[in-house]
């Protein structure tokens, strides 16, 4: 995750109401595809269908990301 991406999330245009801390990052090839597949897998955990926020534990999120991301290493 690049610094520019993290900074853009904190911008007033993304709808992030409060600052947050990045707890974990996963380095992979083709991050956009991994993100899309992870979002699809976790769609039942979405807080709001129009936002990229999920009500899920860090460990559950890490498992889903690793499972999908390993296909792109």
Buried (B, 14 or more C-beta within 10 A) or exposed (E): EEEEEEEEBEEEEEEBEEEEEEEEEBEBEEBEBBBEBBBEEBEEBBEEEEEBEBEBEEEEBBEBBEEBBEEEE
